[in-house]
Amino acid sequence: MSTQAGRRTGIGRRAGALIAAAAAMGAVTALPAQALPAQARAAGAAEGVEAAEGVEAAEGSAVPPYAFDGSAQRIQGAASSLDAKTLQTGRTYRDTLKKDGKVYYRVDLDTKRNTYVSVVAVPKPGGKVEYGDGFKVSIQDNTGADCGYQDVDFGSGQYARPLAAYARRIVDADSFSCQKKGAYYVLVERDSAATSTPDDWELELRYVTEPLLKQAGPTALPEAWPSGTPAPPAGGQQKRQGGAGFHEAVALREGEWRADIRPGQTLFYRVPVDWGQQLFVGAELGSGAEGDSVSNALTLSLDNPALGFVDMDTVSYDGKPATLALDPLRPVAHENRTSYQEATSGMRFAGWYYLTATLSPEVAAEYGDKPVPLALRVNVEGSPKQAPPYDADPGIFSVTADDQQAAANGATGASATTNGTMAIVATAGIGTGTVLLLGLGAWTLLARRRA
C-alpha cells in the first residue's frame, strides 16, 4: 500500500471515530433517561383529546385505568419512621398501601419554605367500599406531633375511585411546633371497613414547596365576599373529554364543557384560577331512558394546585336531567389559609385547580354499561390581583400566560411536559448536528494539511 493511501486510510479512521463519538454524544444528549416513552404516551393523550371525542368508550369496553405520572419513581413506604426513605422536593413517587395499613416516608425540611406532600389513592376499579372508607396523610415531627394533615373518604358516593389529600407543614413565627429544621415524617394511614374489598391501593405521591413572603400580609378574612351563584357561562356548549389521571387532566377555561362518562369512570380536568379570582363549578347528567333512581350517581370533587382536597358533592340519577353545584368558594387569597374550614383553607394559592367527575358503576346495572352525557359549567369570576410578595419564584402556585393558553387549547399537564422534553430533544439535535459539522470540518482541514 502506498504512503499516500496509508495517510488517507488513517485520516478516514480518525474521521470515522470522530463522527461516531459525535453521534454517540448526541444520542446521550437527545434521550433523557426514561423520558421519551412516557412523553410519547402523554403527547398521544394530548393530541387525542379531539380524537377521544370521536372514539368514545363503546358499550361493553373497559373503563380506562388511572393514568399515573410516567416519571414517578417507585418507593416503598416503611413500617417505622426510622426506616423511612426520603422524598425529594419536586418529584413524584408510586407505592402501594394494604388494607388498614400505614406507611412512613421522610422529608428533610428547612425554615425557608412551606411544605406540601400530596397522596392520590387509587383503588382497583369495581371494588367495594363503605361509608367512611378512606385515608389520612399527615406530616409529623420526631415527637409524633401532627404538623398538618387531611382525612378524606368516599363519603356518600360509596364506590371505588381515586381520592386525593395533602399534608402540610407551614413555617410560622408565631407557632411553637413543627418549626425546627431537620427530619420530618409523612404518614399515610388507610381505613377500610371489614366488608370492603381488601385489595391493595396504588399510591401516587407528590412533594412540593412554597416560598415564604418577604413581608407579612393580611391574616383576617373579609366578612363580606361574593357568594351569589353567577349566571351560566356564555358561549354555548363545547366538547372536551376529560383525562384519566391528575397528570393527564384536561385544561378548561370558563365555559360549558360537554363530555361522555361511563359507569365507574373518573374524568380529570384542571382550571387556572389566579389570585383574587373566584371559581364556581356545576355539573349536569343528561337525560336518557328513565328507570329506578341510583343514589349519589355522580360525584364531583375539587382539589387545589398542591392536590389538597377542597370540596365534594354528589347527585342521584333516574334517567332525567340531574344537576349539582359545589358550594360557593371564597376568592383565592393567601389569608384563606388561616381558616379552619377546609373549603376556604384550600383556596390558599393561585394555580391549577383540579376537577374530578366520577359516575357510579351502579348506573350500569340500571341503564346499561354505556356513556352518559355530562356537562361541566365553569365560571371564573373577577380580575386577577397582584400576587403576594413571595421571596422566590412561586412555581406551580401562579397562573402564567402559557397556563391561560393551555386552558384555551385543552392541553394536559402531560402534554406540557412533553413539549418541554421535545424542546430539549430538538436543542440536543441541533447540538448534535453542530458537533457533526465541526467533526467533518476538522476532517476536511486535516485531509488538506496531509495532502
C-alpha positions in Angstrom: 0.0 0.0 0.0 1.4 3.4 -1.0 2.3 6.1 1.7 -0.4 8.4 0.3 -3.1 5.6 0.5 -1.9 4.9 4.1 -2.3 8.5 5.0 -5.8 8.5 3.6 -6.7 5.4 5.5 -5.5 6.9 8.7 -7.5 10.1 8.1 -10.6 8.1 7.3 -10.3 6.2 10.5 -9.9 9.4 12.5 -12.9 10.9 10.8 -15.0 7.8 11.4 -14.0 7.8 15.1 -14.8 11.5 15.4 -18.2 11.2 13.7 -19.1 8.1 15.8 -18.1 9.9 19.0 -20.2 12.9 18.0 -23.2 10.7 17.2 -22.9 8.9 20.5 -22.7 12.2 22.4 -25.8 13.4 20.5 -27.7 10.2 21.3 -26.9 10.6 25.0 -27.9 14.2 25.0 -31.1 13.8 23.0 -32.6 11.0 25.0 -33.2 11.9 28.7 -33.5 8.8 30.9 -37.0 7.3 30.8 -38.4 10.4 29.2 -39.4 9.6 25.7 -41.7 6.5 26.2 -43.8 8.3 28.9 -43.8 11.6 27.0 -44.7 9.9 23.7 -47.7 8.5 25.5 -48.5 11.9 27.0 -48.3 13.5 23.6 -50.7 11.0 22.2 -53.1 11.7 25.1 -52.9 15.5 24.4 -53.4 15.1 20.7 -56.1 12.6 21.3 -58.4 15.0 23.2 -60.4 15.6 20.0 -59.9 12.0 18.7 -61.2 10.7 22.0 -64.4 12.5 21.5 -64.9 10.6 18.2 -63.8 7.3 19.8 -65.8 7.4 23.0 -65.9 4.4 25.2 -68.1 2.0 23.4 -70.7 -0.1 25.3 -69.0 -3.2 26.8 -65.5 -1.9 26.6 -63.3 -1.5 29.7 -63.1 1.8 31.6 -59.7 3.4 31.1 -57.4 2.8 34.1 -55.9 5.6 36.1 -53.1 7.3 34.2 -50.2 7.6 36.6 -47.4 10.1 36.1 -44.9 8.3 33.8 -42.0 10.0 35.6 -43.0 8.7 39.0 -40.3 6.7 40.9 -41.1 3.5 42.8 -40.6 3.8 46.5 -41.5 1.5 49.4 -43.1 3.1 52.5 -41.7 1.9 55.8 -43.4 0.4 58.8 -41.3 2.5 61.1 -40.4 6.2 60.9 -36.7 5.4 61.4 -36.7 3.2 58.3 -38.5 5.7 56.2 -37.0 6.6 52.8 -36.5 10.2 51.9 -38.7 12.1 49.4 -37.1 14.7 47.2 -38.9 18.0 46.5 -40.5 18.4 43.1 -40.6 14.7 42.4 -43.5 12.2 42.1 -43.5 8.7 43.6 -45.5 5.5 43.5 -46.2 3.0 46.2 -48.9 0.6 47.4 -51.0 0.6 50.6 -52.6 -2.5 52.1 -55.9 -2.6 53.8 -55.8 -0.9 57.2 -52.1 -0.4 56.5 -49.9 2.6 57.3 -46.5 3.7 55.8 -43.9 6.3 56.6 -41.8 8.5 54.4 -39.2 11.0 55.4 -38.8 14.7 54.3 -35.9 16.9 55.4 -37.2 20.4 55.9 -35.7 23.9 56.3 -37.3 27.0 57.8 -37.5 28.9 54.5 -40.3 27.2 52.6 -43.8 25.8 53.3 -44.1 22.1 52.5 -47.0 20.1 50.9 -47.0 16.3 50.4 -50.0 15.0 48.5 -51.2 11.5 48.1 -53.6 10.1 45.5 -55.0 6.8 46.5 -56.2 4.6 43.6 -58.3 1.6 44.4 -58.9 -1.1 41.8 -62.0 -0.4 39.7 -65.1 -2.1 40.7 -64.0 -2.7 44.3 -66.5 -2.4 47.2 -66.1 0.5 49.7 -68.2 1.6 52.6 -69.1 5.0 54.1 -66.1 6.3 56.0 -63.5 4.3 54.0 -60.6 6.5 53.1 -57.1 7.5 54.3 -55.3 10.2 56.3 -52.0 11.8 55.3 -50.0 13.8 57.9 -46.6 15.4 58.4 -45.2 14.7 61.9 -42.1 15.9 63.8 -39.9 13.5 65.7 -42.2 13.5 68.7 -45.1 12.2 66.6 -47.0 15.6 66.8 -49.0 16.4 63.7 -47.9 19.5 61.8 -50.8 19.4 59.4 -53.0 16.6 57.9 -56.1 15.8 55.9 -58.6 13.0 56.2 -60.6 12.1 53.0 -63.1 9.4 52.4 -65.6 8.3 49.8 -68.5 10.0 51.5 -71.9 9.4 50.2 -70.5 8.2 46.8 -69.7 4.7 48.1 -67.8 3.3 45.1 -64.1 3.0 44.4 -62.5 5.9 42.7 -59.2 8.0 43.1 -59.0 10.1 46.2 -56.6 13.0 46.8 -55.4 14.7 50.0 -52.3 16.5 51.3 -50.3 17.0 54.5 -48.7 20.4 55.1 -46.0 21.9 57.3 -46.3 25.7 57.4 -43.4 27.9 58.6 -45.0 30.3 61.2 -43.0 32.5 63.5 -45.9 32.6 65.9 -46.1 28.8 66.2 -44.1 26.7 68.7 -44.4 23.3 67.0 -43.0 21.9 63.8 -40.7 24.9 63.2 -37.3 23.4 63.5 -35.0 22.4 60.6 -34.5 18.7 60.2 -36.2 15.4 59.6 -40.0 15.1 59.5 -42.1 12.1 58.6 -45.0 11.7 56.2 -47.5 9.1 57.5 -50.2 7.6 55.3 -52.9 5.5 57.1 -55.7 3.7 55.3 -59.1 3.0 57.0 -61.4 0.3 55.4 -64.5 -1.5 56.7 -64.4 -5.2 57.3 -66.8 -5.7 54.4 -64.7 -3.6 51.9 -62.6 -5.1 49.2 -59.2 -5.9 50.7 -57.2 -5.2 47.5 -54.1 -3.0 47.8 -54.4 0.6 46.8 -51.9 2.2 44.4 -50.5 5.5 45.7 -49.2 8.5 43.8 -47.2 10.9 46.0 -46.0 14.4 45.2 -43.8 16.7 47.3 -43.8 20.4 46.5 -42.7 23.6 48.4 -44.0 27.1 48.5 -41.8 30.2 49.1 -42.4 32.4 52.2 -43.5 36.0 52.0 -41.0 38.9 52.1 -43.4 40.6 54.4 -46.5 39.6 56.2 -49.8 40.3 54.6 -53.4 40.4 55.9 -54.4 37.5 58.0 -58.1 38.3 58.7 -60.7 37.0 56.3 -63.1 39.6 54.9 -66.6 39.3 56.5 -68.3 40.1 53.2 -67.5 38.3 50.0 -69.4 37.5 46.8 -71.2 34.2 47.5 -74.0 34.5 44.9 -74.0 32.0 42.1 -73.3 33.7 38.8 -75.2 33.3 35.6 -74.3 30.2 33.5 -71.3 30.8 31.3 -71.9 32.2 27.9 -70.7 30.9 24.5 -72.6 27.7 24.2 -71.6 24.1 24.8 -68.1 22.9 23.7 -66.8 19.3 23.5 -63.9 18.4 25.7 -63.3 14.9 27.0 -61.5 14.6 30.4 -58.2 12.8 31.1 -57.6 9.6 33.1 -55.5 11.0 35.9 -54.2 14.1 37.5 -51.1 14.1 35.4 -53.3 14.0 32.3 -56.1 16.3 33.5 -57.5 18.3 30.5 -57.4 22.1 30.9 -60.6 24.1 30.9 -61.3 27.8 30.9 -64.7 29.5 31.7 -67.5 27.9 29.7 -69.8 24.9 29.4 -68.0 21.7 28.5 -69.6 18.5 27.1 -68.2 15.0 27.7 -69.3 11.4 27.9 -68.7 9.4 31.1 -69.0 5.6 31.6 -70.3 3.9 34.7 -67.3 3.5 37.0 -65.2 6.1 35.1 -63.5 9.2 36.5 -62.7 12.2 34.3 -60.0 14.6 35.3 -59.9 18.4 34.4 -57.9 21.4 35.6 -58.8 25.1 35.6 -56.3 28.0 36.1 -57.5 30.3 38.9 -55.4 33.4 39.7 -55.1 35.5 42.9 -58.4 37.3 43.7 -60.4 35.1 41.3 -63.4 33.0 42.3 -64.2 29.6 41.0 -67.8 28.3 40.5 -68.4 24.8 39.2 -71.6 22.8 38.4 -72.3 19.6 36.6 -75.3 18.0 34.8 -76.0 14.4 33.8 -78.1 14.4 30.6 -81.4 12.6 30.2 -81.7 9.0 28.9 -84.1 6.1 29.3 -85.9 6.5 32.6 -85.5 3.9 35.4 -85.0 3.5 39.1 -83.0 6.2 40.9 -79.3 5.5 41.6 -78.3 7.3 44.7 -75.2 9.5 44.6 -74.7 8.5 41.0 -72.3 11.4 40.1 -69.5 12.7 42.4 -67.8 16.0 41.6 -64.7 16.8 43.6 -62.3 19.8 43.7 -58.6 19.7 44.6 -56.2 22.6 44.8 -52.8 23.1 43.0 -51.0 21.1 45.6 -53.7 18.3 45.3 -55.2 19.1 48.6 -58.9 18.3 49.0 -61.2 21.3 48.8 -64.8 20.2 48.3 -67.1 17.5 47.0 -70.8 16.9 46.2 -73.0 14.2 44.7 -76.3 13.9 42.9 -78.6 11.0 42.2 -79.8 9.9 38.7 -83.1 8.4 37.4 -82.7 9.0 33.7 -83.9 12.6 33.9 -81.5 15.6 33.9 -79.7 15.8 37.2 -77.7 18.8 38.3 -75.3 19.7 41.2 -73.1 22.6 42.1 -70.2 22.9 44.5 -70.9 25.5 47.3 -69.6 29.0 46.5 -65.9 29.3 47.4 -64.0 32.4 48.5 -61.8 34.2 46.0 -58.2 32.8 46.0 -56.2 34.6 48.7 -53.2 34.0 50.9 -55.1 34.7 54.1 -57.6 31.9 53.3 -55.1 29.5 55.0 -56.0 31.0 58.4 -59.5 29.4 58.2 -60.4 26.2 59.9 -62.9 25.4 57.1 -61.3 23.0 54.6 -63.1 24.6 51.6 -61.8 28.1 52.5 -58.3 27.0 53.6 -57.9 25.0 50.3 -58.3 28.2 48.2 -54.9 29.4 49.5 -52.9 29.9 46.4 -53.2 30.6 42.7 -52.6 27.9 40.1 -54.3 24.9 38.5 -57.4 23.7 40.4 -58.4 20.1 39.6 -62.0 18.8 39.0 -62.8 15.1 39.0 -66.2 13.7 38.0 -67.0 10.0 38.7 -70.1 8.1 37.6 -71.2 5.3 39.9 -70.7 1.8 38.5 -74.3 1.0 39.7 -75.6 3.1 36.9 -74.6 0.2 34.5 -77.0 -2.2 36.3 -80.0 0.1 35.8 -79.2 1.8 32.5 -76.6 -0.3 30.8 -72.8 0.0 30.5 -72.8 2.8 28.0 -71.7 6.5 28.2 -74.0 9.1 29.9 -73.9 12.7 28.6 -72.1 15.0 31.1 -71.8 18.8 31.1 -69.5 20.8 33.3 -70.2 24.5 33.8 -67.2 26.6 34.9 -67.2 30.2 35.9 -64.0 32.1 36.9 -65.2 35.4 38.3 -63.1 38.5 38.9 -59.9 40.1 37.5 -56.5 38.7 38.6 -55.0 40.6 41.5 -51.3 41.1 42.3 -49.6 38.1 43.8 -48.4 38.1 47.4 -44.8 39.3 47.9 -43.1 35.9 47.6 -39.4 35.9 48.3 -38.8 33.4 45.4 -40.4 32.1 42.3 -43.8 30.6 43.4 -43.6 27.9 40.7 -46.9 26.0 40.4 -48.6 28.5 42.7 -49.2 31.0 40.0 -51.0 31.4 36.7 -49.0 32.3 33.6 -49.9 33.3 30.1 -48.9 29.8 29.0 -51.4 28.4 31.5 -54.2 30.5 30.1 -53.2 29.4 26.6 -53.3 25.7 27.7 -56.8 26.3 29.2 -58.0 27.7 25.8 -56.5 24.7 23.9 -57.5 22.0 26.3 -53.9 20.9 26.9 -52.9 18.4 29.6 -50.2 18.6 32.2 -48.6 15.6 30.4 -48.5 17.5 27.1 -46.9 20.5 28.7 -44.1 18.2 30.0 -43.9 16.6 26.5 -43.4 19.9 24.8 -40.6 20.8 27.3 -39.0 17.4 26.6 -39.3 17.7 22.9 -37.7 21.2 23.1 -34.8 19.6 24.9 -34.6 16.9 22.2 -34.7 19.5 19.4 -32.0 21.5 21.1 -29.9 18.4 21.5 -30.5 17.5 17.9 -29.2 21.0 16.8 -26.2 20.5 19.1 -25.6 17.0 17.6 -25.7 18.5 14.1 -23.2 21.2 15.1 -20.8 18.6 16.5 -21.0 16.5 13.4 -20.4 19.5 11.1 -17.4 20.5 13.3 -16.1 16.9 13.0 -16.4 16.9 9.2 -14.8 20.3 9.0 -11.9 19.1 11.1 -11.6 16.0 8.9 -11.5 18.2 5.8 -8.9 20.5 7.2 -6.8 17.6 8.3 -7.0 16.0 4.9 -5.9 19.2 3.2 -2.9 19.5 5.6 -1.9 15.9 4.9 -2.1 16.4 1.2 
